[in-house]
Amino acid sequence: MANLDEPLRNVLGDKTAKVLEKGLDLKTVGDLLHHYPRRYAHRGELTPLSGLQDGEHVTVMAEVVKVQGRAISRQPGYILEITVTDGTGQLKLSFFGRKGSYRAEKELSPGTRGLFAGKISTYVPRSGNVQRQLTHPQYKVVAEKSAEQAAQEWADEIIPIYPSTKGLAIETIGTSVGMVLDQLDLPTDPMPGALLGRRRLIGLGEAYEGIHRPKTWDELGRAKARLKWDEAFVVQVALAQRRLAAAALPATPRPPTFGGLLAEFDARLPFELTKGQREVGEEIAADLAMAHPMHRLLQGDVGAGKTVIALRAMLQVVDNGGQAALLAPTEVLAQQHYRSITTMLGDLAQAGQLGGAEHATRVVLLTGSQGAKARKAALLDAASGGAGLVVGTHALLQESVQFADLGLVVVDEQHRFGVEQRDALREKTAGGRPHVLVMTATPIPRTVAMTVFGDLETSVLGQLPAGRSEIRTHVVPPERPAFLARTWERIREEAAQGRQIYIVCPRIGEQEGDEGDAFEQEGDRRSPLGIMELLPKLEDLLAGLRVGVLHGKLHPDEKDAVMRRFTDRELDVLLATTVIEVGVDVPNATVMVIMDADRFGVSQLHQLRGRVGRGSLHGLCLLVTDAEPGSKARERLDAVASTTDGFTLSRLDLEQRREGDVLGAAQAGRSSSLRLLTLQRDEDVIRDAREEATALVEADPELADHPGLATVLDSLLDEDRADFLEKG
């Protein structure tokens, strides 16, 4: 008998075990049993030969009437042709090559009755009569006395089709799975019996049998339901344990105060906060007043006003004598945040300076490109507590950066930071952990929020502030060349009215890699357009306009200078890569042209579109593509053009991309731990698993009463993944 940890060589022998390990990295019985079929074939109803259609997948029962093997001039040099009939018509079976023909030639002699399954094709021999054939069909010889019964059983059989790799026959996988199932000895089911009863789930052994050797479609459905549950539940138990542990950690409370910086800032705001901003602000203020660390995800669509929310939280911490750090993924975004925060605060950011307000603080910028003098001053301000607000990139994570009293870490666009990077900043707090606010402008479907961000409380800003303008989006397709000509005209018209334009390309130039999250293409196509390839053409297309270039390979000082020129309206057009995807705020920019738009994912297109329409002027986004009508790429672009609802688009984006590994294996370069569960279709499973896991962990935090579940959790959460959950 074999348990899940048993090496495959002990069950299958060295030869087969080596093939499975080399081809699919399957080493244990559990590895093989979790290598689920990617789909299931159904041989279907028996079809009379007289009714066969070209391209149809069929199962027929017929008698062999002729067997003929002959040499052919082309590879593989031999063909076996077998003619069968069922009385209504004839069908030819073709087997190519000596090796492929040997078994069939031996077993399918004239007079033999059998079942034959495959895809019908037609060909025209020299005789000129169209003939139907099956090439290398599956077949089974049946005994005469039980032919009809055997035919029906074989036709109804559900055939698992496994993911395979070059040099590994699918039959090897199926046969190996069968041998393992026949010898499987499972311990007590790791799921609590009461839970299985409540959720009407079958046992684990029955589930393995049903997923690999289902006798009926209902049996397969029950097996999938159980195994999906296991995937969701184990993740949710891990996250519930983490939430409970986080609640037990100490943090310095930073309650709201009266008459401080925050109150002064609110009194000066030139606009009224939306209802959503006020509600989320109250949630965060209450979290900051707690004696355990806040772990909150603030998600809001492009332009929803997240920066103001974050700044108000940072000021609440400063009012309590603490410091706040804002971590941005790029220097362009860090500089943008620094400029916008200092502008919003005015003299409230000028502590110790002539003209500074009574309750002022200081804001410093810390990036990797700073000169020695500026960097030394910023480091001193952070370490001494002179700066209440510190804005920076990954440079904040270096050991040389110290804080006097770091009370809040705001992480912008969290998905762009590695686990270790986020953890490095949190470790800079003495006597407890800082409060953490994670911001994202990429709307997150509820299922992802419950898994990838399952340890965080979630706040959603769904309402755009007053004054944000409409953004119209149009696809500029290859079948309408006049549309592309009109694009350049429209750019010139907008510039003539004093407005500004972004043009985005997927990469820098022919010798450079993509800067953006370029979307995988369908089939072979030309290389994506680079900005250095487009720049010379713009000299003619946009003659007389002032064009600036921005990309990630520029020196940070150059990037900052270009952005400042664009912000100060010294440039009409900014030709850029996706370095301007998030955070860049130029209210005078009205047009976003995205070249090779089909090279980008849905969320990225939505982010880029959000760079326009940020003031009182309407925005226009033009998606230039050579993707043909009806292709998946065009469907994606048409979807982006049809709505500006980021949450609708995020669901579409999730459907078109792999979930990745919710436990961090995507970052670690390993395969996903989600094999059956899909985040876009199984929200109800994830929701129910979260509810059950939370209740179980609250009652039994260490899983002392559920040793089987604890073992499964340990096997899923190897050292790296446990570290990911602990630090993420």
N, C-alpha and C positions, 0 to 999 in steps of 0.2 A: 504493500500500500504506500501511497505517496501523499505528503502534505504539500502546502503551497510553497514552502521554502526548499523543497527537495530539488537538488540539481537535476537538470533534464538528462544528463548522461546516465544517471542511475535508473531512469525509467525507459529512455529511448535508445540507449547505447551511445558510444562515443561518436560514431560517424554522423548520425542524424543530429545529435546535440551540437556538434561543431558547425554543421550547415546552418542550423537555426541561429546559433550565436553569431556567426560571421555575417549572415544575411540580414538578420532582424534584431540582433542584440538581445535575444531571448535566452536566458540562462537558467531560470528556475521554472518549476511547474506553474507558479503564480504568474510569472511573466507570460508564459504561453497561454494560460487561461484568460488573461486580460488582453490578449491579442485578438480582439473581436473581429468577426466578419465585417467587411465594409458594406456588403449588401447581400441579398438573398435572391436566388433565381427560383422560379417556379416553372417546372417543365410544361405545365399547363394541360389543357384538354387534348386528347388525341385528335389528330386532324386527318381527314381522308386525303389521300394523295391527289385526288382530282380537284381539291379546293385550295391547293397551296398557292401562296402569293409571294412574289419576289420581296426579299428583305424581312420576311416574317419569321419570328422565332417559333418553332413548332416541335411537337413530339408526335411521332407516327409509329404505328405498329405495322410491320410488313414482313414478307417472306423473301429471303434471298433467292434470286433466280439465276444470277450470273456473276462470276468472279473472274476478273481479268487483270493481271499485272503486266506492265510493260515498261521498257526503258524509254526515257525522254532525254532530249539533247540538252535541255536547260537544267539548272540545279533544281531539286536535289538529285536528279538523274533517274528517278523511279517513281511510278504512280500505280497505285492499286485502285481499280474502279470496280465497284460492286453495285449491281442493279437489284433493286427491291421492288416488290409490288404488294398492294393490298386488295387487288381486284378492281379498284376504281382507276388506277393509273400507275405509272412507274416513276421511280426517283433514283438518281445516281448518287452513290456515296463515294467520295474521293479522299484517299489517304496518300500523302506525298512522302517519299523517302522510305528506304528500307526499314529503318528503325520504327517509324510511325506506322508502317503497314504490317509489321510482323504479326502482332497480336491479332489484328483484324482478319488477316489472311488465314490464320490458324483457326479462329473461332467462327467466322462467318462463311461457312460453306453453303452451297446451294441446298435449299430445303430448310435452312435454319430460320426460325422465326425470332424476331427481336424488336426491341424498342430503340428508336433512333431520334436524337434531339439535337437541334442546332438552328442555324440561320439559313434560310433558303436564299440561294443565288441562282441566276440563270446564265447559260452560256450557249453559243451557237457553234456546233461542230461542223465539219466539212459537209455533212449531209444537208445542212441548212435548216434543220428542224430545231427550234428552241427547246432546250432541255433544262430541267430543274435539278439542282444538286445540293447536297450538304457536304461541306469540306471539313474533314476531321471531326465528324459528329461524335457526341457522347452516345454510347449504346449499351444495351444490356440484353443478353440472350435470355429468352423465356421458354419454359417448358410448355409443350402443347396442351397438356391437360389443364393447366391453370393460367393460360395465356391472358384471358380477359381480366382476371383478378390481378395478376401480376402487372398487367399494363396499367390498370387504374392506380394501383399503389405507387408504381414508379412515376407515373405522370403527376401524381399529387405530391410527390416528395419535395421538400423545401431544401434547396441546395445552398449551403453557405459558401460565399466567395471571399477569401481572405486577402488582405493587403499582402503583397509579396514583393520580391525584388529580383533582379537579374540573377539567373542561375539557380533560383529556388522554385521548384514546382509547387503550385498551389496544392496538388495532391499530397505533397509531403507534409504541409501544414495540417491539412484536414486529418490525415492518417495519424499524425503525432498527437493532435488534440484528442482523437478518439482513444488512443492508448492511454493517455493521461487520465481522461475521465473514467475509464474502466478501472483504474487503480487508485482513484482519488479517495483520500481519507481526511475529511475536514474535521477540525476541532469544533467545539461548541460555537454556534452562530454568534458573531461579534455584536450583532444588533440586539438590543433588549427585546425580549419576547413580547412584552406589552406594546412596545412601539410597533413591531411588525403587525400585531393584531389590529391596532388602531388604524394603521395605514394600509391594511389589507395587502401586505407584501409577502411573497413566498420566501422559503428558506434559501440560503446561499448555494447549497449543493444543487437544488432544483433549478436555481437561476443559471448556474454554469452549464448544466445539461440543456436548459431551454435556449440559451443563447447560441450554443454550438451545434446542438442536434435537435432542433425543434421538430416535433411531429405535426404541430398545427400552428397556424399564425397566432392564435390566441395564446398558446404556450410561449411563443417568441415574445409577444407583447408583455406578458407577465414577467418574463426574465429581464427584459430591458428595463421595465419599471423598477425592479428591485436593484439592479446594478447601477442605474442612474441615481437612485436614492443614495446608495453607498457613496458615490462620488460627491454628491452635494453635501451629505450629512457629515462626512469626515472633515471636509473643508470648514463647514460651519462650526463644528466642535472646536477645531483649532482656533478659529476666529473668536468664538465665545470665550475660550480660555484666555485669549489675549486681551479681550475687552475687560474681563474680570481682573486680570493681573494689572492692567493699566490703571484701573480704578483704585487699586491699592497702593500705587506709587505716590510719593509725596510731591507736592508742587506748592510754590508760594502763592497764596491767594492774591489776586489783583482786582479787588472790587471797584465798582464805579465810585468816583469821588465828585465832590461839588466844588465849582469855582476854579477848576484846573484847566489844563490845556484842552481837553476834550470839550468842555463846556464852551470855552472861548472859540474853538474851531467851529462847533455847531452853530454858534451865534453868528458867525461870519459867512456861513455857507450861502452862496448866491442863488441857490436853488433849494427846493424842498425835496427831502428824501422820499422815495416811493414807499408805499405801504410795505412792500416786500423787503426793502432795505431796512426799514425800521424794525420789522419783525425779526429778521436775521441778526440785526445788530443787538437786539435784546437777548437772543439766544446766546450769542458769543459773549456778551457782557456777563451773563449769568454763569457761563462756563468758566470764564476767567476768575470769577470770585470763589471758585471751588478750591479745596486743598489737595486735589489730585489733578493731573495734567489734562487740559482740554485736548481732544483729538477730533477735530472737526473738518469735514470736507465742505468747502463752499464752491458750489458749481452754479454757473450762470451763463447764459448764452452770450455771444459776442456783444459787448456794449451794455451789459446789464448793470454796470456800476459796482463791480466787485472791489476795485481799488479803493474807493471811498470807505467801504465797509472795513477793509483791512486796515486802512489808516486810522480809523476811529478806534479799532481794537488796539492798535499799537500805541495810540495816545493814552488809552485807559491804563496800559501797563506803565507808561512813562509817568503818569500822574501818581502811580504807586511807588515811584522810585526805581523802577526797573528799566530794562532796555529791550528793544525789539529789533529783530533782524529780518530783512526781506531777502530771500534767496531767489534769484532769477536765473534762467537757463543760459542766456546769452548776454554778452556785453551790451549789445544794442538795446535789449529789453531792460537791463539793469540801469543803463544811463537814462532810458526813457522814464522808468519809475522814479529815479532820483530827481529828474527835472520836474516831473508832474507833482511829486510830493512837496518839493521845496516851493513850487509855484502855489500850490493849494494852501500851504501853511503861511507863506509870506514872512512877516516879522516874527511869527511864532517859531520859525526855524533858525532864528538869529540870536541865540543865547550868547551872551558875552560880547556881542557886537553892538556898535553904535546904531541906535534905532531899533534894536531888538525889543520884543514885547516883554512884559513883566513876567509872564509864565511861559517863557520860551525854552526850547531845547535846541539841539544841533542835529543835523542830518549829514552823514558822511557816506561817501561812495568808496567802495573797495573792490577793485578789479585787478586782474592779473597784468594788465598793460600799463598800470600807473607808473609814473616816474618815482624814483626813490624818495624824493622829498614829500610828495603828496601821499605816498603810501605810508611813510613813517608817521605823518601827522594823523592819518586816518586810524592807524593801529593804536596810536596813543589815545585818541579820543574814545575808541571802543574799550580799551583796557582800563582807562581811568573813569569811565562812566560819563565823560563830558558830552558824548554823543548819545542821545536817547534812541535815535533811529539809525541803523546801519543797513545800507542797501548794497548788495554785491552779487557776484557770481560765485562759482566754485572756489574763488580765491578766499572766501569767508571760511572755508573748511580747513585751510592749512593750519598746522600746529602753531604757527607764530601769531595767529589771530586769537586774542583773548578778550573776554567781556568782564565788566565789573559785576553785572547782575543781569544775565540774560533771562528775561521772563517770557518772551514770546518769539516763536519762529514762524514766519509766514513763508510758505513755499509756493511759488508761482509755477503753474504748469508742472505739477508733481511728476507726471509720467516721464519727464525728460531727465530726471535725476536717478542715479543708481542708489541702491539700498545703503551702501557704505557711505555715500556722500551725505544723505539725509541724516544718518546716524551720527556722523562726525560733528555736525552742528549741534545736535541735541546733547552731546556729551560735554559741551562747553559750559554746562551749568553745574555749579557746586550746590550740594545740599538739596537734591531733587531734580526733577525733569522740567524743562520749559513747557509751556502751553504750545500747542502746534495747530496752526490753521493752514490747511492745504487748499489752494485755489486752482480751479481749472475752468477755462473757457470752452473746453470740449465737452458738450453735454454728454452725460453718461446714462445709459439705460439703467433702469432700476435693478435688473439682474446683475449688472457689472458692479453697481454700487453695493450690492449685497455680498459680493464675492471679493473682487479685487480690493475694494475699499470697505470690506465688511467689518473692520475694527473701528471705523470712524463714524461718528454721528454726521448726518448729512443735512446741509441746508441748501435750498435751491432758490435762486433768484430768477423767477420766470417773467418778471415784468420789466420792460425797458423804461428807462427814465424819460420824462417828457423832453421833447426837443430832438430825439433821435429820428432820423429821416428814413424813408422807404429806400430799399435797395432793389432795383430791378436787375434780373439776371437773364442773359440770353446766350444760347449756344451759337457759335460761329462755325458752321459745318463745312466739310470739303465740297459738298454738292452745291453750295451757294457761294461761289468765289466773290460775288459782288458784296457779300456781307463782310469779308475781310477788308476789301477796299474801303467800305463804309466805316470800319473800325478806325482806320488811320485818319479818315476825315473827321470822325467824331472827336478823336483826341485833339486834333488841331482846333476844332470849334470850342472845346472846353478850355483849352489853353488861352484862346483868344479872349475868353471871358474872365481870365485871371485865375482859373481853377487848375488843379494839379492832378497828375495821373500816375498810377503805378503800372508798370509792365513787368510781369513775373515769368521767368523761365525755369525749367526743372533743374538746370545745372549751370555751371560757370562757362565751360567751353569744351572743346573736343578732347582735351587731355585731362580734364578734371572729372571727378566722380560727382554723382548727384548730391546736392546739398539737402534736398527735401526728402520726404518720405515717398519716393517715387513709387507709383503703383505698378504692380506686376502686369506685364503686357500679354495680350493674346496673340501668340504666334510671332514670327520674325517681323521686325519693323525697323525703320531707320532709328538712329540714335536720337535721343531727345534733344531739343533745341537748347543751346547754351547762350547765355547773355552776350558773350564775346563774339558769337557768330551773328547774333541779331544786331549788335551795336552798329557795324558799318552800314547795314541796310537802313537803319533809322536816320542816317545822315541825309538820305534822299526822301524817305517816307515822311519824316518829321522835320524837314529842313527849316531852320530858323528857331527851333525850340531848344531850350536849355535842358540837356539830358545828363543826369548823374548816374553813376554805377555803384551798386552796393552788393557785396557778397562776403561770405565768411572768410575768404583768404586774404582780405584786406587787413592792414594793420589796424588795430582798434582805434587809434587816433584818426585814421583816414575814415573809418566807418562813422565815427562820431561827427567828423567834419561834414561828411556827405549828408547825414541825417539832419544836422543843424541847418545846412543850406536849404534842404527840402522844407523843413519846418518853417524857416524864415522866408519862404517863397522866392528864394534865389534860383530854384530849379523848377522847370515845368513838369518834367518827367523823371521818375525814378525807375531805372531799369535794374531789377534785383532778382535774387534767388529768394527762397523761402525764409531767409533771415528776417524778413519783415512780417512773418506769419502772425506773431502774437505781440500785443502790447504797443505797437507803434501807433501813435495817435496824432494825426494831422487832419483837423476838421475841414481844411480847405480842399482836401483830396476827394474827388468825386467819381473817378473812373478807375476800375481795376481790370486790366487785361491780362488774362492768364494764358500764356502760350502752351501748346501741348497739354491742355487741361486734363486730358484723359490719363496723363502720367501721374496724377495725384489722387489720393483717396478722398472720400466724401467729406470727412471732418476737416481735412486740410484745406480743401476748396472753400468750405464754409468759413474757416478761420481767415483765409486770405480775403474773402469777400468782405469780412467785417472791418477791413482797414478803411473802407469808404463809407460815406453816409454817416459820419460821426459828428457832423454839425447840423446846421439847419438846411443844408443843400442835399437834394436827393442823390443817391449813389447809383452807379451803373457798373455791373460786372459782366464782362464778355469772356466766354469760355471758348477759346480758339482750339479746334481739334481737327485731326484728319481721320478720326474714327468714323467708320461707316454706319449708316442707319441700321438699327436692329442689333448691333453688337452690344455686348455687356457694357463696354466703355461708354457708349452713347446713352444707354439706359441710365447709367450712373450720372452722367452730366445732365440729362433731362430731368432727373430727380432733383438735383441741386438747383436747377433753374426753376423748378415748379414750386419750391417753398423756401422760406427763410427760417422755418422752425428748426432750430438746431437739434431738438430732441427727436423729432421725426427722422431727421437725417442720421442721427447717431444710431438709430435702430437699423437703418439701411446699411450703414457702415459696418456694423457688427455682423450683419448677415453676409457681407462680402469679404470679410476678413476672418482669419482664424482667431479663436478666442485667446490663443497663447496660453501660457501656463499661469493659472491664478495663484499658484504657490511660488512663482518666481523662476521656474525652469526656463522660461523664455529668455530671461536675463542670463541664466547660467549655461544656455546653449543645449539644454536637454529637451527631450520631447515632452509634450503636454501631459499633465495628469488627468485631463478631461478627455475621456475616450468616447463616452456615449452622451454625456450631458452637453447640451448646447445652450449657451447663455441667452440666445434670442428666442428659443422655443420652449424652454423649461422653467419659466419664471415661477410657475406654481410649485414645482418641485423644490426649487431653491428657497422660496418663501416658507414652505412648510418645514423644510430641513432646518432653516434658521430658527424657527419657532421651537421645534423639538430640541435642537442642540442647546439653545439658550436655557431652556428649562432644565435639561439634564445636567449641564455644567454648573448652574446655580445650586442644584441639589447635591452634586458630587463633583467638585472642581478638579480633583485629581484622578477621577475615574476609578476610584478604589473599588467600587461595586461593579465595575464593567471592565474587567481585565482584558477580555477579548477585544473590545473597542480600543483600549489603550494600546494594545499590540498593533492593531491595524494603523492607528494614528502614528505610532513610532515608525512603522515601515514606510508610510507615505512621507512623513516629515523626517527625511534624513537630516543629517547635521546642517547641510547647506540650506535646505528649505526651512527648517526650524529657525535658523538664523535669519532668514529672510522675513519670516513672520514676526520674529522678535524685534527686528530693527526697522521694518518697512514703514 
